[in-house]
């Protein structure tokens, strides 16, 4: 179960997103971070049973830093107000599809797949779907998948990607910029013993999509 101290810290940080407060409360940050690392270690062990390809991961390789890159942003708040981890072969920087856990008061979600794939990867995914649309549809239209992820995440192209016919029957499947999904999780579930169950059910539904994507990526 997720320790509620993580929520308290993130709520306090949301109200005091500045370096002075952060450093004055470094002990609380370290405690919340350690609690999240423990939760992710347990989650990795859980996900290994669903997808053995994540074997070899440790929490520190999967968890994103709390520090924001503000160099090119108008939003100069120095810290994220969430804890996040991407569990995939190779950890958070992996090119492979994986499983994402996002903890943020009122904005928790589970997700995964390939978010912001490199152009070469995106092209390969589209090419595979173009030649095998029914296989892809059988994954994303499966009732168990749809019950958790009704649609793929993110923006779509307004027209067919370059190199593909506009009259292709399944052109909408090629227009995605990401092949990723997300599922909102309430705070009540995230801070209860129901959360590991939600993770299990959500990521079991997600695994076939990751298998499809990773088979493509392995052959690049």
C-alpha positions in Angstrom: 0.0 0.0 0.0 1.2 3.5 -0.8 2.3 5.4 2.3 0.1 8.4 2.9 3.1 10.4 4.0 3.9 10.7 0.3 0.6 12.5 -0.3 1.2 14.9 2.6 4.6 15.8 1.3 3.4 16.4 -2.3 0.5 18.5 -1.1 2.9 20.6 1.1 5.3 20.9 -1.9 2.4 22.1 -4.1 1.8 25.0 -1.8 5.5 25.8 -1.3 7.2 25.1 -4.6 10.4 27.0 -4.0 14.0 26.1 -3.1 14.1 27.6 0.4 11.1 25.5 1.5 12.4 22.4 -0.2 15.8 22.6 1.5 14.3 23.4 4.9 12.1 20.3 4.6 14.7 18.0 3.0 14.2 15.3 5.7 10.5 15.0 4.8 11.4 14.8 1.1 13.9 12.0 1.8 11.4 10.1 3.8 8.7 10.4 1.1 11.2 9.5 -1.6 12.3 6.4 0.3 8.6 5.4 0.8 8.0 5.7 -2.9 11.2 3.7 -3.8 10.0 0.9 -1.5 6.6 1.0 -3.2 8.2 0.8 -6.7 10.4 -2.1 -5.6 7.3 -4.0 -4.6 5.5 -2.9 -7.8 8.5 -4.1 -10.0 8.2 -7.5 -8.3 4.5 -7.5 -9.1 5.0 -6.5 -12.7 7.7 -9.2 -13.3 4.9 -11.7 -12.8 3.0 -10.1 -15.6 5.9 -9.2 -17.9 9.2 -11.0 -17.3 11.0 -8.6 -19.6 11.3 -6.0 -16.8 13.5 -8.4 -14.8 16.7 -6.7 -13.7 15.1 -3.4 -12.8 15.6 -1.6 -9.5 13.5 1.3 -8.3 16.2 3.9 -8.5 16.6 3.2 -12.3 12.9 3.6 -12.9 12.0 6.7 -10.8 12.1 10.1 -12.3 13.9 13.0 -10.6 11.7 15.5 -8.8 13.7 18.5 -10.2 12.1 20.2 -13.2 14.1 21.4 -16.2 13.0 25.0 -16.4 15.5 26.3 -19.0 13.0 26.5 -21.8 9.8 26.8 -19.8 7.8 29.8 -18.8 6.8 27.9 -15.7 9.8 28.4 -13.4 8.7 26.3 -10.5 11.7 24.2 -9.6 10.1 21.0 -8.5 7.5 18.5 -9.9 4.6 17.9 -7.6 4.5 14.2 -8.3 6.5 11.0 -8.0 6.7 8.9 -11.1 8.3 5.7 -12.3 8.6 4.0 -15.7 9.2 0.3 -15.4 10.6 -1.2 -18.5 13.6 -3.1 -19.7 16.4 -0.6 -19.1 14.5 1.6 -16.7 13.0 5.1 -17.1 15.2 6.0 -20.1 14.3 2.9 -22.0 13.2 3.0 -25.7 10.9 0.0 -25.0 7.3 0.1 -24.0 6.7 -0.3 -20.3 4.5 0.5 -17.3 4.1 3.9 -15.7 3.0 4.8 -12.1 2.2 8.4 -11.4 1.5 9.6 -7.9 0.1 13.1 -7.5 -2.9 14.2 -5.2 -6.1 14.3 -7.3 -4.1 13.3 -10.4 -2.8 9.7 -9.9 -2.8 7.5 -12.9 -1.4 4.2 -14.3 -0.2 4.0 -17.9 2.4 2.8 -20.3 3.2 1.9 -23.8 5.5 4.1 -25.9 5.2 7.8 -25.1 7.0 10.2 -27.4 8.8 7.5 -29.4 11.8 8.5 -31.5 10.9 9.1 -35.2 12.5 5.8 -36.2 10.5 3.9 -33.6 7.3 5.7 -34.5 7.7 5.0 -38.2 8.3 1.3 -37.4 5.2 1.0 -35.3 3.1 2.7 -37.9 4.5 0.4 -40.6 3.7 -2.7 -38.6 0.2 -1.5 -37.9 -0.3 -0.7 -41.6 0.6 -4.2 -42.6 -1.2 -5.9 -39.6 -4.1 -3.7 -38.6 -6.3 -6.5 -37.4 -3.6 -7.8 -35.0 -3.3 -4.3 -33.5 -7.1 -3.8 -33.3 -7.5 -7.2 -31.6 -5.3 -5.8 -28.7 -6.8 -2.3 -28.3 -10.4 -3.4 -28.8 -10.2 -6.4 -26.4 -12.8 -5.8 -23.7 -10.3 -6.2 -20.9 -8.1 -3.5 -22.5 -11.0 -1.1 -23.2 -12.3 -1.4 -19.6 -9.0 0.2 -18.4 -7.9 2.2 -21.5 -10.8 3.3 -23.7 -8.5 5.1 -26.1 -4.9 5.7 -26.9 -3.3 8.7 -25.2 -2.3 12.0 -26.7 -2.7 14.1 -29.9 -3.2 12.7 -33.4 -2.2 13.9 -36.8 -5.0 15.7 -38.6 -4.2 13.8 -41.8 -2.4 10.6 -42.9 1.3 10.4 -42.0 3.6 11.0 -44.9 3.9 7.9 -47.1 0.6 6.4 -46.3 -2.6 6.5 -48.4 -5.3 8.7 -47.0 -7.9 6.2 -48.0 -6.4 3.4 -46.0 -9.3 1.8 -44.1 -7.6 2.0 -40.7 -5.7 5.3 -41.2 -6.9 6.5 -37.8 -4.6 3.9 -36.2 -1.6 5.4 -37.9 -2.3 9.0 -36.9 -1.2 8.7 -33.3 1.9 10.5 -32.2 2.2 8.2 -29.1 1.2 4.6 -28.7 0.6 5.0 -25.0 -2.4 4.8 -22.6 -3.4 6.0 -19.2 -6.0 5.2 -16.5 -7.0 7.7 -13.8 -6.8 6.3 -10.2 -8.7 8.0 -7.3 -6.8 9.1 -4.2 -8.9 6.7 -2.1 -7.7 3.7 -4.2 -4.1 4.9 -4.4 -3.8 5.1 -0.6 -5.6 1.9 0.2 -4.8 -1.8 -0.1 -6.8 -1.8 -3.3 -4.0 -0.1 -5.2 -1.8 -3.2 -5.8 -5.0 -4.9 -7.2 -5.6 -1.9 -9.5 -2.0 -2.1 -10.7 -2.3 -5.9 -11.3 -5.5 -5.6 -13.3 -4.4 -2.5 -15.3 -1.0 -3.8 -16.3 -2.3 -7.3 -17.1 -4.6 -5.5 -19.6 -1.6 -3.4 -20.9 0.9 -6.2 -21.3 -0.3 -7.4 -24.8 0.2 -3.8 -26.2 3.7 -3.7 -24.8 4.5 -7.1 -26.2 3.3 -5.9 -29.7 5.4 -2.7 -29.4 8.5 -4.3 -28.0 8.6 -7.0 -30.7 8.8 -4.1 -33.2 11.4 -2.2 -31.3 13.6 -5.3 -30.8 13.9 -5.6 -34.6 14.9 -2.0 -35.3 
